């Protein structure tokens, strides 16, 4: 009988089980140029301790041999990871990525897939959404309170090797080393000494200094006030993308809200990855994101010209709520970590019965819904959440803001965390949230 296979979508994760040796294969059916596949063994700050922890064809093993590279064919590379030998003080994550060694982008790469062989079976992630970047992060192996997990990333980097490498702490000399070196030559790099330990992650190139870190401190103050400073949670944000929201996208309000919520995720989520959805008549599960590489996320993701009108122009909250429930109860269930959904809408809500039914049916799940109104439109059932009967626990809160941009970070975080602590106590008391 064939080993069971878990298929991941972008942003989803899966445990690797009890396996002392993990084999990760990256394969593709066709590409305009060869793929230079690599593994970055990064610490808690997202950077390699030194260039020795950048594993690729010209440096095929880490200093202790915990990660080894091998070419398996013209269109394939594999990494063998001795998971029980990874030093947690040096390696918080193993990030698997690739750069095109020549012309073209990943939109031109056909049949690209990542397969991990674990003790519990195979984990498969296929790159189905074309991206026009020259470098791509495929997947990462990271530490979770329940054990090692793999997460599908699917995030591109413009510019090739340089931004990819520097984002993970490896310095390169040229803007495009592949263009300057013949195919098969190693990427130009400058050996670096291990950085001095620092509790504060260093920002990536191009990121305004300290922006998310400052917001994280404000989140921390609100968490302290609520006596949940050490709580961990999976954090997701949902943005209304209906026609009436257009002006808030244009003036940057949605991007600003995205950054403020990203700080909540960076502070509370043990892997710092925030899941993102957009919705109107239809919904879009967008690429997950961390505090590194967040700039212009909304503009680059939605709405871009190719997405104009794709989601429609009305409001259909149930369609995105159903996908959120699917992700956190079927694709990636976890009854030991709460899931905290922050849901922005400018109103026009009319699906009262469907929204009510979803909140009632899934009130026995460790998912908390924090709805935030933008403006003074009709919020329908969201304004009557306290009176919604039939729920196992009160699993949702709502407040409206006339002008999100005028609300201070401190006030926003205090309001976002108003009912979440009480919900945490109740779901733990009822055994909905374990541990």
N, C-alpha and C positions, 0 to 999 in steps of 0.2 A: 504494500500500500504506500502511495506517495505521501511524503510529509505534508502536513497542512500548510497553506500559504495565506499570509495576511497581506492584503493590498492596501497601501496607504495613499491618501490624497494629500495635497499640499497643506502643510500645517499639522497634519495628524501624527500621532506617535504610537509606538508599540513597545512593550517590554521585550528584552531579549531572553529572559528566563535564566536558568542556571546553566550557563555555558562558559567554559574557561577560555575558549578560543572562538572568535567571531570572524567569519570570512565575508567580506563585502566586495561584490563584483560590480563594476561599472562597464556597461556594454552599449554599443550603438550599431545601427544597421548601415548608416552612411553619413558622411560629413564632407564639407568642402575642403577640410584640412584635418590633420591629425589632432586628437585631443590630448593635451598634457594634463593628466589627472594627478591630483595631489591630496595629501592629508595634512591638515594643520592640527597639531596637538597643543591646544591652548589652555591657559589657566583661567582662574575666575575672572580675570580682567579682559578675557577675550583675545589675549595675545600669546604667542609662543614664548616660552622661557628663553629660547635662543634659536638661531637658524637651524640648529641640529634637530629641532622638532618639526621641521618642514620636510615631509617625506614625499619624494617624487622619484622619477626615473634615474636622476643623477645622484640621489641620496636615498637609497632604497631601504633603509632601516633607521629606527630611532636609536638613541644612544644605548639603551638597554635591550633593544630588539623587541620591544612590546608591540610595535607596529612595523610590518614589513610590506614592501611593494613588490609586485611582479607583473610583467606584461604577459597576458594570457593569449594574445593573438593580435592581428592587425586592428581589430575593433574591440579590444577588451583589456581591462586592467583589473587586478584584484589586490585587496589589502587583507592581511591576516593580523588580527588584533588579539593579543593575549590579555583578555579583559581583567583577569585576576592579578595581573602584574602592573596594571596602570597605577601610577603614584598619584593619589588624589591631591597632594600638595602641589603637584606640577601640572597635572592634566585633569581639567574639569570637563573638557569636551574633545572629541576627535571630529573635525569638520572635513567632509569629503567634497572636493570641488574639482573643476576642470577649466582650462582655458584653451580656446582654439589657436593652434599653432599655424596661423596663416589667415587668409581672407575669410570673410563670412561671419555669421553670427549663429547663435544657437537656434534661431528660427530655421536655419538650413540643415540642422542636424536631425537625422531621421532615426526613429526607434530607440531613443536613448532611455535606458532603464538602469535601476540600481537594485540589486538583489542581495539580501543579507541572509546567510545561513546560520541559524541559531539552534540551540538545543531543542526548541519547541517547534521548529519548522522554518520555512522561508518567509521573509518580509520583502515585499516587492513595491517599488515606487517607480512609476513611469512618468517621464516628462512629456505631458500631452499639450500643455499650453506653450506655444512658441514665444520665445523671448528674443529680442534683438540686441542682446548684450554679447560680448565676446567671452565673458567668464560667467560661471554659474556655480553656486553652492548647491549641491545635490541633497545632502543628508548629514545629520550629525548624530553622534553617539554621545549621550550626556548622562550625568548622574541625577537620579531622582530619589526621593525618600524611600520609594519602594524598590529601588534597584536601577540598574542601567537600562536606558531606553534609547530607541532610535526615533528621530523625528525627520519627516520629509520637509525640506526647506524650499527648494525651487526658486531661489532668489538670484537675480543676475547682477553683474557689475559692469558698467560701461568702462571701456578703456583697456580691457584685457588683464594681463597678469598684475600690473603695477597696483591698481586699486584693490584687487583681490588679496594680494600678498600683504600690502600695507595695512589693510583692514584687520589682518591677523598677526601683525607685529613683525613681518619680514620686510626688510628694506630692499628695494631694487633701484638700480642706477638710472635706467632709462624709462621714458614714458611708455615705450613699447619694446621691451627686450626681444620679443619674437621677431619683430620687423628688422632688428639690428643684427640678429644672430641667425645662422643657417639652421634649417630644421634638424633637430636631433641634438643641438648644442644646449647645454644647461642654461637656465635663466640666470642672468647676471644678478648677483646679490652681494651684499656687503655683510660679512660676519658681524654679528652683534653680541655683546655680552648680555647675560641675563639681567633683566631690569630689576631695580631695587624693589622689594615688596612694597605694595601700596594698597590700602583698603579701598581707594577710589578708582574705578575703571577709567582708563584713559580714553578720551573721545577719539573717534575716527577722523581721518583727514577730511577737512571741509565742514565738520560739525561745529556749530558755535560753542565755544568753550563753556563747559559747565551747565548748559541749558537744562538738560534732562536731570542732571545731578542736583541742581538747585530745586527743581520741582519734586524730586524724590524726597528731599529733606522736608519739604512742606507736607508731602503725603505722610512721612514718618511722624510729624508732629500731630497730625489728625489721628493717626493710628494710636499714638500714645494717649491722646485725650479719650479715645474710645476703649482703652485697655486691651487692644488687640495688636500691639506693636510687633509681636512675633508670629502672627497668623500668616499662613501661606494660602494662596488661592490661585486658581486658573482665571485669568482675566481676559474678557473679550469686549469689543466695542462694536456697536451697530449704528450706522448712519442712514437716516432718511435721505434718499436721493430723488424724491419726487420733484415735480416741476417747480413747486413753490419754494424749494430749498435753493434754487439756482443762485440767488444773490448771496447766500451765505457761503456757497462754494467759491464764488468769484472774489469776494472780499477777504477770503482766507480764514473765516470763522471756523470752518470745518477742520482745516489743517491745524489750527490752534487748539481746538477741542481734542483732536487726535493726539497731539503732543502731550496735553495735560493728562489724558487717560493713559497714554503710554508710560508715564511716570508711575502711575498706580501699578501697572503690570510689572515694570522694572523693579519696583519696591516689594511687591507681594508674591509674584510668581517665581517659583524656585528655579526656573530656567529662563526667566525674563522675556519669554516670547508671548506676544499678544496676538490673538486671533481677531480678524476684522471681517465684517460684513457690510454691504451696501444693499439697500432695497428701495423699490418703488412698487410698480405693479408686479415685477419679478424681483428676484434676489440674486446677489452675487457674493459668493464666498471668496474674499480677496486673499492675497498672500499674507501669511503671518509675518510679524515684524518684531525686531528688538530695538533697544535704544541706540543701536549702531545702524546707521543707514536709514534713518527715519525722514530725512529732509525731503520735502516735496512729495511725500508719499501719496497724499490725496490727489494731487495734480497728476502724478505719474500712474496712478492706479484707476481712479474714477473721479470726475468724468474726463476721459480723454476723447479726442474726436472719434476714434473708432468705436467708443462705447455710447456715443450720443444716441439717446432714445432706446437703447437696447433693453433697459429695465422698465421702460414705460414711464408714465408721468403721474400715476395715481399712488394711493397708499394701500399696501397689502401686507400688514404686519404678520398675519399668520404664516405666510409662505416662508419668511425668514425665521420666525420663531420655530417652526417645524424643523428647519435645517439645523438650527442650533441644538435643539433637543436630540436630533439624530446624531450629531457629532459627539456630544458629551454623554449620551446614554448607550449608543450602539457602536459607533466607530472608536471612541476613546473613553470608555467608562472608567470612572475612578470614584469609589465611594469613601476614600480617605482624604480627598482634597476637595474643598468647596469650589464651585464655579461661580464667578461673579460677572454678570452681564450688565454692561452699561449701554442703554438703548436711547439714542437721540431721535426725537421726532418733532416736527413743527406742527403737528396736529392733523386735522382732517380725518380723524379716526372714526370709522363706521363699522368695522368688523367686530362689534361688541361680543356677539355670541361665540365666535371662533376664538377670539383672544381669551375670553373667560374660560372656555372649555380647555384650552391649552394650559392655562395657569392652574386650573383645578386638577386636571389629569396628571400633571407632572409636579404637583406640590410635594410629592413623596420622594423627589429626587434632590440631591445636594446642589441645586441650581438656584441662585438668587437673581431676580430681575430688578435692576434699578432703572426706571424710566425717567428721562429728562425731557421736559417740554421746552421748545425754543419759540418764544413769542407768546401770543395770547389767543391761539386758535382753538378749535374744538378738539378736546382730548378724549371725549367719550368715556369709555369704561375705565381709562387710566385714572380719572378723577374720583372713581368710586371703588378703588382697590381695597380700601379698609373695610368695605361692606360686602366684599365678594365672599359668598358662603361656599361651603363644601370642600374647602382645602384642608389638607392634612396639617400644614403650617402656613402662616402668612409669608409667602415667598416673593413678594414684590412691593416696591415703593415707587412713588411718583412725586416729582416737584417740577414746577415750571419756572423758567427764567425769561424775563422780558428781553434782556440783552445779555447773552452769554459773555461777550467780550468785556462787559463792564463789571463782571463779577470777579472778585479777587480769587486767586488760587486757594487761599486759606478757606474762604467761605465755600467755594465749590467742593473742596475735599471734605470739609465738615458735613456738608449736606449729602454728598454721595455716600458717606459712611454712617449716616444717621440710624438706619434700621438694620444694616448688615450685621452688627455685633449681636443684637437680640435674636436675629434669625439663626446665627451660628450656634448660640446656646440651645435653642429649641431643637434644631435638627440633630445636634449631638445627644440631647436628652432623649430623643425619640429613636435613636439608633439609625437615623437616615444617613448621617455622616459618621463613619466609623473612626475609632482611634481618638 
